[in-house]
Amino acid sequence: MEFLNKIRQMSLYERAPVFTCTGNDTLAHLVGKLCATKAHRIFLVNEDIHPVKVVAVSDIIKTILKS
């Protein structure tokens, strides 16, 4: 519990980076951003920069395999 309390008290700049994209971004842009950042997921945000969905690498693979 002590560890969680310390994490919650940290400023936003001390936490792990969060990667975002918008609904206007292409799938190629999203994949490029994931590759460049070596992240496994990216947050889809609205105009107010509020998270709407989380897109994971596995979601992209499933979508490609379905088509």
N, C-alpha and C positions, 0 to 999 in steps of 0.2 A: 504494500500500500504506500509506503514511503516513496518508492520509485515513481509511482503514478502521480503522487502529489507534486513531486519535483518537476515532472514533465508538464503538468498542467500550469505550473507557475512560470514556465519559460516563456519568453517573448516569441512572437511569430517568426522572427528572424533566426532564432536559435533552433527551431524545429526543422524537420526534414522538408525539403522543397516539395511543392505541390505543382503538378503540371496540368494545364487546362487547355481546352479547345472550345470552339463555338459550333453551333449547328451549321454555320456557313463554311467551315473547313472541310476539305475533301478527305476522303479515306487515305489518299496518298500522303497528304500533309500530316494526318494523324499518325500514320505508320512511321513516317520520317521523324516526327517528333519523339515517338516512343524509342526508335532506334538511336537517335542522337543523345537522348537522356538516359538510355538503358533502363527505363522505367517499365513496369509490368502493367500499369494501369494509368489512365488519364481521366480527368474529370471534365465532363461536358457541362459548360456553364451557360446561363442565359445572359441577356443584355445587362442585367444588374450584377453580374459576376456571382450569382448564386448557383451552387451545384444542382444540376438536373438529373444527371446520370453518371455512372462510372463505366468506362469502356476498358476492358481488359484485353490483353493479347489473345487470350483464349476465345473471347467473343469475336475478334477479328478472324481468327482461324476458322471458327465454326461457320461464320458468314461466307468465307471464301469456299469452304468445302461444300456448302449447300448449293452454290451457284454453278 
